[in-house]
Amino acid sequence: MSYRIKRSAVPVFMPNDFKDLSDSDQIGRAFRNLIKEKLLIKIGQGVYARSKISQLSGEPTLEKPIRDLAIYALAKLGIKVVPSSYEKAYNAGKTTQVPTGRVIGIKGRISRKIGYNGRYVTFEKAS
């Protein structure tokens, strides 16, 4: 699993990505071991992201911004991502406030929380 994770172009992983290797219990144990080895960080229920070691603190940190990781995870879950109302207003020139990127517009339903270290992405259902 660690070889696949290190060589993968996608920084987000789910247990279904490794179903061909073993059963779900063993995959879960392997994910827990990879978290202890600081190769992965859990960012949601059944959603793991590749990590890198921070040069400042020596602790594992996310390889990419949480918004990008959430978009990868939503793509794996089959949920379409669209611009949020904040992004639409900014792009249309109705506001000068730059969107933070913590709100992601989606088409579909999701009940997962995706985030890390107290910073979570919120989802806005697009019309």
Secondary structure, DSSP 8 states (H G I E B T S, - for coil): -HHHHHH-S--EE-GGGGTTTS-HHHHHHHHHHHHHTTSEEEEETTEEEEEEE-TTT-SEEESS-HHHHHHHHHHHHT-EEE--HHHHHHHHTS------S-EEEEES-----EEETTEEEEEEE--
